[in-house]
Amino acid sequence: MAHRFFGLFLLLLALTAAVVLTLNGWDYYFASAEDRVFMPEHRAMRPSGDLSHGLGIIGATMITCDVFHTQARQGLVESRQAFRLA
């Protein structure tokens, strides 16, 4: 049950990030690299900007949580198999 909640949480977080990028960055990300510098969104949307940096941290956290979650589940499965074999 908890892994379903965790999966839904990560999915909701990813969809929220996608909606934010779509609404705020559509024109910015489809502009040429030379034009982006002069756009008002550049300060927030550049790789070191507040929004992009925050979304990068969220993405890295999601990946790390997923790896730890997978490792914990594998350990649980292996311990159950070892218990059955004993």
C-alpha positions in Angstrom: 0.0 0.0 0.0 2.8 2.4 0.9 4.6 1.8 -2.4 1.5 2.7 -4.3 1.1 6.0 -2.4 4.8 6.7 -3.0 4.5 6.0 -6.7 1.4 8.3 -7.0 3.3 11.0 -5.1 6.2 10.8 -7.5 3.8 10.8 -10.5 2.0 13.9 -9.1 5.3 15.7 -8.5 6.4 14.9 -12.1 3.1 16.1 -13.6 3.3 19.3 -11.6 6.8 20.0 -12.8 5.7 19.3 -16.4 2.7 21.7 -16.1 4.9 24.4 -14.6 7.4 24.1 -17.4 4.7 24.1 -20.0 2.8 27.1 -18.7 5.9 29.2 -17.8 8.5 28.1 -20.2 6.9 27.3 -23.5 8.1 30.4 -25.4 11.4 30.4 -23.6 12.4 26.8 -24.4 11.3 27.1 -28.0 13.3 30.3 -28.6 16.8 30.2 -30.0 19.7 30.3 -27.5 20.6 33.8 -28.6 17.0 35.1 -28.1 16.6 33.5 -24.6 19.1 35.9 -23.0 16.9 38.9 -23.8 13.6 37.4 -22.7 12.2 38.4 -19.3 11.9 34.7 -18.2 15.7 34.2 -18.6 16.5 35.0 -15.0 14.2 32.3 -13.6 14.4 29.8 -16.5 18.2 29.6 -17.2 19.9 26.5 -15.8 21.2 28.4 -12.8 17.9 30.3 -12.4 15.5 29.9 -9.4 12.9 27.9 -11.2 15.1 25.6 -13.2 17.5 25.0 -10.3 14.6 24.1 -8.0 13.1 21.7 -10.6 16.5 20.1 -10.9 16.7 19.5 -7.2 13.2 18.0 -7.2 14.2 15.7 -10.1 17.3 14.6 -8.4 15.4 14.0 -5.2 12.8 11.9 -7.1 15.5 9.7 -8.6 17.3 9.2 -5.3 14.0 8.3 -3.5 13.1 5.9 -6.3 16.5 4.2 -6.1 16.3 3.9 -2.3 12.7 2.6 -2.6 13.7 0.0 -5.1 16.6 -1.2 -3.0 14.4 -1.4 0.1 11.9 -3.5 -1.9 14.6 -5.8 -3.3 15.9 -6.3 0.2 12.4 -7.2 1.4 11.9 -9.7 -1.4 15.3 -11.3 -0.9 14.7 -11.7 2.9 11.3 -13.3 2.2 12.9 -15.7 -0.3 15.6 -16.5 2.2 13.0 -17.2 4.9 11.1 -19.6 2.6 14.2 -21.4 1.6 15.3 -21.9 5.2 
